[in-house]
Structure formats: structure tokens, C-alpha cells
């Protein structure tokens, strides 16, 4: 249990991170080495300039489109091979356990953003990540971890459906769920995916969907009413709509909050706004979890996220303990 008089107590607590993108979870020195091992031509030969390329500082960019274009482009390119994915996954899971006692760890990525436009075989990319997962779990038997495969708003339905079928294929090997992410697009229509996501749930995959982070609430309302995923990535805009809050509560849908990421990208402008948004969600009875989004890219870790919330009196130490319990209860990992 978090002791409010010991701000670093979380360093010793078992924690669960349910929302962590591989594109933001691999440390810059590892990305640097992987890029050179693969002969990838980088725009700089200076490591410190490279580190700035793959990390985010507050006000460094604004919105998801800028994040994808300026940061994830490079991290995903460097991870675009089996050679890169196995050590990236292995070291991410092992490092999070050693440094921050993450014992329930769900990592997510889009294999189709790592096959270089069809040059690399998707199965090889996925199997490499699974091999990294299995080796990490062999090294650290205290840890339970799994992989969420991500669909993307940038892709056509046909391409996203391929990713879904890969998730089903490798479900016995540690693929625990599917997600859809990416900046809002007029070419992407969530309504077309209702049957796919509902089928995924029926087949035992966890379903979490990035929605309600920016833009309007129409898509999030559709997701809640027609798909009813177990979890939603971010979902912070729900604080504006009482009916949507009621639906989230009634359907027991869990929100995956990522405080530092929200501030860095600018979807929440400051701590004062964060307190108002998060407290509205909490007071409405929504089950909330706290996550990193991409700890290396955003310069954070899970215990820092919790301590940020305590130090700014967004949540009390007692409430934080409840949020930690929510994460363990909401994981897609088998108990």
C-alpha cells in the first residue's frame, strides 16, 4: 500500500502498466544501437541530437498527428525488423521489472508499421516480439506480460483485418488483445469495425480502443454503445458528457489514463485542467488506471506517474491504492 508520507514508496510496490507503446517504451541508447546494427541512415550522427528526436518534452509538439509524424516515425522505423523487435521487447519487459517492479506488463504495437510497407513479413515481426516476450518471462518468472496488436486509423479495413487475424493466430503464444490507434482521420470509420471488435471479444481477445483523447465525442460514444470494449485508451473527453460517463460506469469500461503523455502532447494543457478532468471521471464512478503510454519517449515511469498525481493533490494516497488495484483487476493477462 502506498504510504502518503513516503513519496518514493511506489518504487517498492508491485505495479501494472496496461498502456505502453513499444514505439515509446524502448530507451534511446537501445534504439541508437539497433539503428546502427541494421544500417539505418539517421538524419544525425550525433547521439544527443538523436535522443531529442525520439523523446518528447512538454510543448515539444501538439496533438497525435505531430507525435506520429515527428517521434513515432523514427522509433517504428528502427523497430522494423525481427532483429530489432526481439531485444526491444525483451529489454523493455525486463528493464521495467528491474527498475520499477512492473509485474503485470501489457505492451502494444502495430506490426504493419514495422514491416516497411510490405517488405518484411508480418509473421516474422510478430514472432520476433513473441520470442522477446517469452525470453523475458523466462528470465523473470515473477512477471506476467503480453502483447496487444494495434490496428491503425491510417490503414484500410482490409489491412486492419489482417492484423486482427494475426492476433487470433498467435493468441496461444502471448497475444492478449487488439487496439486501434492513430490520429483522427476522415477516411477512418469506427462503425465499420463494430463486428470485428465484437468478434474479437467473443474469441477471447481483450479489446481496448484509443478514443476520446482528442477531437469530439461521437466516436467514443459509438465505441461505448456498440462495441463495449473492456477498456478505452485515454477517453478523457468523456468528462464533458454526463450520459457518456453514465454509460461507461454502467458497462464497467475501464479508462487507461496516461498523465505525463497527456501533458506532453497538449491534450491536457496543465495540472489544474488535469485535476478537473481526472476528478470528474473519478467522481462519476469510472474505473481508472494509470499508465505510462511510452515511458522512454515521455521521460517517465509508472511510479513517477502516481507520485505526480499525489504531489499535485489530484488523487490521495488512498485513492492511488484503488487505482493500482484497478490495473491488476483490468489486465487482459490470465490470472
The 8 nearest C-alpha neighbors of each residue, nearest first, counted from 0:
[[1, 320, 2, 12, 317, 9, 8, 316],
 [2, 0, 8, 316, 3, 320, 9, 317],
 [1, 3, 4, 5, 0, 8, 316, 6],
 [2, 4, 316, 5, 1, 6, 315, 309],
 [3, 5, 2, 6, 8, 1, 7, 316],
 [6, 4, 8, 2, 3, 7, 1, 9],
 [7, 5, 8, 4, 3, 306, 2, 9],
 [8, 6, 9, 5, 10, 306, 302, 11],
 [9, 7, 10, 5, 6, 11, 1, 2],
 [8, 10, 12, 11, 302, 7, 1, 6],
 [11, 9, 8, 99, 12, 7, 302, 100],
 [10, 12, 9, 8, 13, 100, 99, 7],
 [11, 13, 9, 10, 14, 100, 8, 0],
 [14, 12, 100, 102, 101, 11, 15, 9],
 [13, 15, 101, 102, 12, 100, 103, 16],
 [14, 16, 103, 101, 104, 326, 102, 327],
 [17, 15, 104, 290, 18, 105, 103, 14],
 [16, 18, 105, 104, 290, 15, 19, 330],
 [19, 17, 292, 290, 16, 291, 105, 255],
 [18, 20, 292, 106, 293, 291, 107, 17],
 [21, 19, 107, 22, 293, 23, 108, 106],
 [22, 20, 24, 23, 108, 107, 106, 25],
 [21, 23, 20, 74, 75, 24, 71, 25],
 [24, 22, 293, 296, 21, 20, 295, 25],
 [23, 25, 293, 21, 295, 294, 22, 20],
 [26, 24, 23, 295, 91, 87, 21, 27],
 [25, 27, 295, 29, 28, 30, 24, 296],
 [26, 28, 30, 29, 50, 31, 25, 53],
 [29, 27, 31, 30, 26, 32, 50, 46],
 [30, 28, 32, 31, 27, 26, 33, 25],
 [29, 31, 27, 33, 32, 28, 34, 26],
 [32, 30, 28, 34, 29, 33, 27, 35],
 [31, 33, 29, 35, 34, 30, 36, 28],
 [34, 32, 36, 30, 35, 31, 83, 29],
 [35, 33, 39, 31, 37, 77, 32, 36],
 [34, 36, 38, 32, 37, 33, 39, 31],
 [35, 37, 33, 34, 38, 32, 39, 31],
 [38, 36, 35, 34, 39, 33, 82, 77],
 [37, 39, 35, 36, 34, 40, 33, 41],
 [40, 38, 34, 37, 35, 41, 77, 36],
 [39, 41, 38, 42, 34, 35, 43, 37],
 [40, 42, 43, 39, 44, 34, 49, 73],
 [43, 41, 40, 44, 49, 45, 48, 52],
 [44, 42, 41, 45, 49, 48, 46, 40],
 [43, 45, 46, 41, 42, 49, 48, 47],
 [44, 46, 43, 48, 47, 49, 50, 42],
 [47, 45, 49, 48, 50, 44, 31, 43],
 [48, 46, 50, 49, 45, 51, 52, 44],
 [49, 47, 51, 50, 46, 45, 52, 43],
 [48, 50, 52, 46, 47, 51, 45, 43],
 [49, 51, 47, 52, 48, 53, 27, 46],
 [50, 52, 48, 49, 54, 53, 47, 55],
 [51, 53, 49, 50, 54, 70, 48, 69],
 [52, 54, 70, 50, 51, 296, 74, 49],
 [55, 53, 296, 51, 52, 297, 50, 56],
 [56, 54, 297, 296, 59, 57, 263, 53],
 [55, 57, 59, 263, 58, 54, 297, 298],
 [56, 58, 263, 59, 262, 55, 264, 60],
 [57, 59, 60, 263, 56, 61, 265, 264],
 [60, 58, 56, 57, 55, 61, 263, 264],
 [61, 59, 58, 264, 65, 62, 66, 57],
 [60, 62, 264, 265, 65, 58, 63, 59],
 [63, 61, 264, 64, 65, 265, 66, 266],
 [62, 64, 66, 182, 65, 67, 61, 181],
 [63, 65, 67, 182, 66, 62, 68, 181],
 [64, 66, 68, 63, 67, 62, 69, 61],
 [67, 65, 63, 70, 64, 69, 68, 71],
 [68, 66, 71, 64, 65, 70, 69, 72],
 [67, 69, 65, 66, 72, 70, 64, 71],
 [68, 70, 66, 65, 67, 72, 71, 52],
 [71, 69, 53, 66, 72, 67, 73, 68],
 [72, 70, 67, 74, 73, 75, 22, 66],
 [71, 73, 70, 75, 68, 74, 67, 76],
 [74, 72, 76, 71, 75, 70, 77, 53],
 [73, 75, 71, 77, 22, 76, 72, 78],
 [76, 74, 78, 77, 73, 72, 22, 71],
 [75, 77, 73, 79, 78, 74, 72, 113],
 [76, 78, 74, 34, 75, 79, 73, 30],
 [79, 77, 75, 83, 76, 84, 80, 74],
 [80, 78, 113, 76, 77, 114, 75, 115],
 [79, 81, 82, 83, 78, 124, 84, 113],
 [80, 82, 124, 127, 84, 83, 123, 85],
 [83, 81, 80, 84, 85, 127, 86, 37],
 [82, 84, 78, 80, 81, 85, 86, 33],
 [85, 83, 87, 81, 128, 78, 86, 127],
 [84, 86, 131, 127, 128, 87, 88, 83],
 [87, 85, 89, 88, 84, 90, 131, 83],
 [86, 88, 84, 90, 85, 89, 91, 83],
 [89, 87, 131, 91, 86, 85, 90, 128],
 [88, 90, 131, 86, 135, 91, 87, 92],
 [89, 91, 93, 87, 92, 94, 88, 86],
 [90, 92, 88, 94, 89, 93, 87, 95],
 [93, 91, 95, 90, 94, 89, 88, 135],
 [94, 92, 90, 96, 95, 91, 135, 89],
 [93, 95, 97, 91, 96, 90, 92, 98],
 [96, 94, 92, 98, 99, 93, 101, 97],
 [95, 97, 100, 101, 93, 94, 99, 98],
 [98, 96, 94, 95, 100, 99, 93, 101],
 [97, 99, 95, 96, 94, 100, 10, 101],
 [98, 100, 95, 96, 101, 10, 97, 302],
 [101, 99, 96, 13, 102, 97, 14, 98],
 [102, 100, 96, 14, 15, 99, 95, 103],
 [101, 103, 142, 100, 14, 13, 143, 15],
 [104, 102, 15, 143, 144, 101, 142, 16],
 [103, 105, 144, 16, 15, 17, 102, 101],
 [104, 106, 17, 145, 144, 146, 16, 18],
 [107, 105, 146, 19, 20, 147, 21, 104],
 [108, 106, 147, 20, 146, 148, 21, 19],
 [107, 109, 149, 148, 21, 20, 110, 147],
 [108, 110, 149, 111, 112, 148, 150, 113],
 [111, 109, 113, 112, 121, 108, 124, 125],
 [110, 112, 113, 109, 114, 121, 116, 162],
 [113, 111, 110, 109, 114, 75, 115, 79],
 [112, 114, 79, 110, 111, 115, 75, 78],
 [113, 115, 119, 117, 111, 79, 116, 118],
 [116, 114, 118, 117, 113, 119, 79, 112],
 [115, 117, 114, 118, 111, 112, 119, 113],
 [118, 116, 114, 119, 115, 120, 111, 121],
 [117, 119, 115, 116, 114, 120, 121, 113],
 [120, 118, 114, 117, 115, 121, 80, 124],
 [119, 121, 123, 122, 114, 124, 118, 117],
 [122, 120, 124, 123, 125, 110, 114, 119],
 [121, 123, 125, 124, 120, 126, 165, 127],
 [122, 124, 126, 121, 120, 125, 127, 81],
 [125, 123, 81, 121, 127, 122, 126, 80],
 [126, 124, 122, 128, 127, 123, 121, 129],
 [125, 127, 129, 123, 128, 124, 122, 130],
 [128, 126, 85, 130, 81, 124, 129, 125],
 [129, 127, 85, 131, 125, 84, 126, 130],
 [128, 130, 132, 126, 131, 127, 133, 125],
 [131, 129, 127, 133, 132, 128, 126, 85],
 [132, 130, 85, 89, 128, 88, 134, 129],
 [133, 131, 129, 135, 130, 134, 89, 88],
 [134, 132, 136, 130, 135, 131, 129, 137],
 [133, 135, 137, 131, 136, 132, 130, 138],
 [134, 136, 89, 138, 132, 137, 133, 93],
 [137, 135, 139, 133, 138, 134, 140, 142],
 [136, 138, 134, 135, 139, 140, 133, 132],
 [137, 139, 135, 136, 134, 140, 93, 133],
 [138, 140, 136, 141, 137, 142, 135, 93],
 [139, 141, 142, 136, 137, 138, 143, 135],
 [142, 140, 139, 102, 143, 136, 96, 138],
 [143, 141, 102, 140, 139, 103, 136, 144],
 [142, 144, 103, 102, 104, 141, 136, 332],
 [145, 143, 104, 105, 103, 142, 332, 146],
 [144, 146, 105, 173, 175, 174, 106, 104],
 [145, 147, 174, 106, 107, 175, 105, 173],
 [146, 148, 107, 176, 177, 175, 174, 106],
 [149, 147, 177, 108, 109, 107, 178, 146],
 [150, 148, 109, 178, 179, 108, 177, 151],
 [149, 151, 179, 159, 178, 109, 180, 162],
 [150, 152, 180, 179, 153, 181, 154, 149],
 [153, 151, 181, 154, 187, 180, 184, 182],
 [152, 154, 151, 181, 155, 187, 184, 182],
 [155, 153, 152, 151, 158, 159, 156, 150],
 [154, 156, 157, 158, 159, 153, 152, 187],
 [155, 157, 159, 158, 160, 154, 191, 192],
 [158, 156, 160, 155, 159, 161, 154, 162],
 [159, 157, 161, 155, 160, 156, 154, 162],
 [160, 158, 156, 162, 150, 161, 157, 154],
 [159, 161, 163, 157, 162, 158, 156, 164],
 [162, 160, 164, 158, 159, 163, 165, 157],
 [163, 161, 165, 159, 160, 164, 166, 150],
 [164, 162, 160, 166, 161, 165, 159, 167],
 [163, 165, 167, 161, 166, 162, 168, 160],
 [166, 164, 168, 162, 167, 163, 169, 161],
 [165, 167, 163, 164, 169, 168, 170, 174],
 [168, 166, 164, 170, 165, 169, 163, 204],
 [169, 167, 165, 166, 170, 164, 171, 172],
 [170, 168, 172, 166, 171, 167, 174, 165],
 [169, 171, 174, 167, 172, 173, 168, 166],
 [172, 170, 169, 173, 174, 168, 167, 175],
 [173, 171, 169, 170, 174, 129, 133, 168],
 [172, 174, 145, 170, 175, 171, 146, 129],
 [175, 173, 170, 146, 169, 147, 145, 166],
 [176, 174, 204, 147, 146, 145, 173, 205],
 [177, 175, 205, 147, 204, 206, 174, 148],
 [178, 176, 148, 147, 206, 149, 205, 207],
 [177, 179, 149, 208, 207, 150, 206, 148],
 [180, 178, 150, 151, 149, 208, 209, 152],
 [181, 179, 151, 209, 152, 150, 178, 149],
 [180, 182, 152, 151, 183, 153, 63, 179],
 [183, 181, 64, 63, 184, 152, 180, 153],
 [182, 184, 181, 152, 185, 214, 187, 213],
 [185, 183, 186, 187, 182, 152, 153, 188],
 [184, 186, 187, 183, 188, 152, 153, 182],
 [187, 185, 184, 188, 152, 153, 155, 183],
 [186, 188, 184, 185, 152, 189, 153, 183],
 [189, 187, 190, 191, 186, 185, 192, 184],
 [188, 190, 191, 192, 187, 218, 193, 222],
 [191, 189, 192, 188, 193, 221, 222, 225],
 [190, 192, 189, 188, 193, 194, 156, 195],
 [193, 191, 195, 190, 189, 194, 196, 188],
 [192, 194, 196, 195, 190, 226, 191, 197],
 [195, 193, 197, 196, 192, 198, 191, 226],
 [196, 194, 192, 198, 193, 197, 199, 160],
 [197, 195, 199, 198, 193, 194, 192, 200],
 [196, 198, 194, 200, 199, 195, 226, 193],
 [197, 199, 201, 195, 196, 200, 194, 202],
 [200, 198, 196, 202, 197, 204, 201, 195],
 [199, 201, 204, 203, 197, 202, 198, 205],
 [202, 200, 198, 199, 203, 197, 204, 196],
 [203, 201, 199, 200, 204, 198, 167, 197],
 [202, 204, 200, 201, 199, 205, 175, 176],
 [205, 203, 176, 200, 199, 175, 202, 206],
 [204, 206, 176, 331, 175, 200, 177, 203],
 [207, 205, 228, 177, 176, 229, 178, 204],
 [206, 208, 230, 231, 178, 228, 229, 232],
 [209, 207, 231, 178, 179, 232, 210, 206],
 [210, 208, 232, 180, 231, 179, 233, 207],
 [211, 209, 212, 219, 234, 208, 232, 231],
 [210, 212, 234, 236, 219, 213, 235, 216],
 [213, 211, 234, 210, 233, 235, 236, 266],
 [214, 212, 211, 266, 215, 236, 210, 62],
 [213, 215, 216, 211, 212, 183, 236, 217],
 [216, 214, 217, 213, 211, 218, 236, 219],
 [215, 217, 219, 218, 220, 211, 236, 214],
 [218, 216, 220, 219, 215, 221, 211, 222],
 [217, 219, 221, 220, 216, 222, 189, 210],
 [220, 218, 222, 216, 221, 210, 211, 217],
 [219, 221, 223, 217, 218, 222, 216, 224],
 [222, 220, 218, 224, 219, 223, 225, 217],
 [223, 221, 219, 226, 220, 225, 224, 227],
 [224, 222, 227, 220, 221, 225, 226, 219],
 [223, 225, 221, 222, 227, 220, 226, 246],
 [224, 226, 222, 221, 227, 223, 193, 220],
 [227, 225, 222, 193, 228, 223, 197, 224],
 [226, 228, 223, 225, 224, 222, 229, 250],
 [229, 227, 206, 230, 226, 207, 252, 231],
 [228, 230, 252, 206, 207, 253, 227, 205],
 [231, 229, 253, 207, 252, 228, 254, 206],
 [232, 230, 208, 254, 207, 209, 234, 255],
 [231, 233, 209, 255, 208, 234, 254, 210],
 [232, 234, 256, 255, 235, 212, 254, 231],
 [235, 233, 211, 212, 210, 236, 232, 237],
 [234, 236, 237, 233, 212, 211, 238, 276],
 [237, 235, 211, 238, 234, 239, 212, 216],
 [236, 238, 239, 235, 240, 234, 244, 243],
 [237, 239, 236, 240, 280, 279, 276, 235],
 [240, 238, 237, 236, 241, 243, 244, 276],
 [241, 239, 243, 242, 237, 238, 244, 236],
 [242, 240, 244, 243, 245, 239, 238, 237],
 [243, 241, 245, 244, 240, 246, 247, 237],
 [242, 244, 246, 240, 245, 241, 237, 247],
 [243, 245, 241, 247, 242, 246, 237, 248],
 [244, 246, 242, 248, 243, 247, 249, 241],
 [247, 245, 243, 249, 248, 244, 250, 242],
 [248, 246, 244, 252, 250, 245, 249, 251],
 [247, 249, 251, 245, 285, 246, 250, 284],
 [248, 250, 246, 251, 247, 245, 252, 244],
 [251, 249, 247, 252, 248, 246, 227, 223],
 [250, 252, 248, 249, 247, 253, 286, 229],
 [253, 251, 247, 229, 230, 250, 248, 254],
 [252, 254, 230, 286, 287, 231, 251, 229],
 [255, 253, 231, 287, 230, 233, 256, 232],
 [254, 256, 232, 288, 233, 231, 289, 287],
 [255, 257, 233, 289, 288, 290, 254, 258],
 [256, 258, 290, 291, 260, 292, 289, 259],
 [259, 257, 261, 260, 256, 262, 304, 289],
 [260, 258, 262, 261, 257, 263, 297, 304],
 [259, 261, 263, 262, 258, 257, 264, 297],
 [262, 260, 258, 266, 267, 259, 264, 263],
 [261, 263, 265, 259, 267, 260, 264, 268],
 [264, 262, 57, 260, 265, 261, 259, 56],
 [265, 263, 61, 62, 261, 262, 266, 260],
 [264, 266, 262, 267, 268, 263, 61, 261],
 [265, 267, 261, 264, 268, 213, 262, 62],
 [268, 266, 265, 262, 261, 269, 273, 272],
 [267, 269, 265, 262, 266, 272, 270, 273],
 [268, 270, 272, 271, 267, 273, 262, 265],
 [271, 269, 273, 272, 274, 268, 311, 267],
 [270, 272, 274, 273, 269, 275, 268, 276],
 [273, 271, 275, 274, 270, 269, 276, 267],
 [274, 272, 270, 276, 271, 275, 277, 267],
 [273, 275, 313, 271, 277, 272, 276, 278],
 [274, 276, 272, 278, 273, 277, 279, 271],
 [277, 275, 273, 279, 274, 278, 238, 272],
 [276, 278, 280, 274, 279, 275, 273, 281],
 [277, 279, 281, 275, 280, 276, 274, 282],
 [280, 278, 282, 276, 277, 281, 238, 275],
 [279, 281, 277, 283, 278, 282, 285, 238],
 [280, 282, 278, 284, 283, 279, 285, 277],
 [283, 281, 279, 284, 280, 278, 285, 277],
 [284, 282, 280, 281, 285, 279, 244, 245],
 [283, 285, 282, 281, 248, 286, 280, 244],
 [286, 284, 248, 281, 283, 280, 287, 247],
 [287, 285, 253, 254, 284, 325, 288, 252],
 [286, 288, 254, 253, 285, 322, 255, 325],
 [287, 289, 255, 326, 322, 256, 325, 254],
 [290, 288, 256, 257, 255, 287, 322, 291],
 [289, 291, 257, 16, 18, 292, 256, 17],
 [290, 292, 294, 293, 257, 301, 19, 300],
 [293, 291, 19, 18, 257, 20, 290, 294],
 [292, 294, 23, 24, 19, 20, 291, 296],
 [295, 293, 299, 291, 300, 297, 24, 296],
 [296, 294, 298, 24, 26, 297, 23, 293],
 [295, 297, 54, 23, 293, 294, 298, 55],
 [298, 296, 55, 294, 295, 299, 293, 54],
 [299, 297, 295, 294, 296, 54, 300, 55],
 [298, 300, 294, 297, 303, 295, 291, 301],
 [301, 299, 294, 303, 302, 291, 304, 298],
 [300, 302, 304, 303, 291, 290, 305, 299],
 [301, 303, 305, 9, 304, 300, 10, 306],
 [304, 302, 306, 301, 300, 305, 307, 299],
 [305, 303, 301, 307, 302, 306, 300, 308],
 [306, 304, 302, 308, 307, 303, 309, 301],
 [305, 307, 309, 303, 308, 304, 310, 302],
 [308, 306, 304, 310, 305, 309, 303, 311],
 [307, 309, 313, 305, 306, 311, 310, 314],
 [310, 308, 312, 306, 314, 311, 307, 315],
 [309, 311, 307, 312, 308, 306, 313, 6],
 [310, 312, 308, 309, 313, 307, 270, 314],
 [313, 311, 309, 314, 310, 308, 315, 274],
 [312, 314, 308, 274, 311, 309, 315, 278],
 [315, 313, 312, 309, 308, 318, 319, 316],
 [314, 316, 318, 317, 309, 319, 312, 313],
 [315, 317, 319, 3, 318, 1, 309, 320],
 [318, 316, 320, 315, 319, 321, 1, 314],
 [317, 319, 321, 315, 320, 316, 314, 322],
 [320, 318, 322, 316, 321, 317, 315, 323],
 [319, 321, 323, 317, 318, 322, 0, 1],
 [320, 322, 318, 324, 319, 323, 325, 317],
 [321, 323, 325, 319, 324, 288, 320, 287],
 [324, 322, 320, 326, 325, 321, 319, 327],
 [323, 325, 321, 327, 322, 326, 328, 320],
 [326, 324, 322, 328, 323, 327, 329, 288],
 [327, 325, 329, 323, 288, 324, 328, 15],
 [326, 328, 324, 325, 329, 330, 15, 323],
 [327, 329, 325, 326, 330, 324, 323, 331],
 [330, 328, 326, 327, 325, 331, 253, 230],
 [329, 331, 332, 327, 328, 326, 17, 103],
 [332, 330, 205, 175, 333, 329, 176, 204],
 [333, 331, 330, 334, 145, 175, 144, 143],
 [332, 334, 331, 330, 143, 175, 144, 145],
 [333, 332, 330, 331, 143, 328, 327, 103]]
